[in-house]
């Protein structure tokens, strides 16, 4: 959960609060930021992947025919 306010490096206070500023910066800089269009899929069920996803802003809806 994101908390109001920001840390000294301007990341939201709830963005991995147990990590120090340098660790958060390293994690953020290691990743790739993707912006999805409305109704665009991040991934589809059954697609092999070893990726960890973080939602920095907005919301996701999970859909499954099951």
Protein Blocks (a to p, Z undefined) as FASTA:
>chain_A
ZZedddfkopafkloplbcfklmmmmmmmmccddddehiafbdehiacfbdcddfbdcdd
dddfZZ
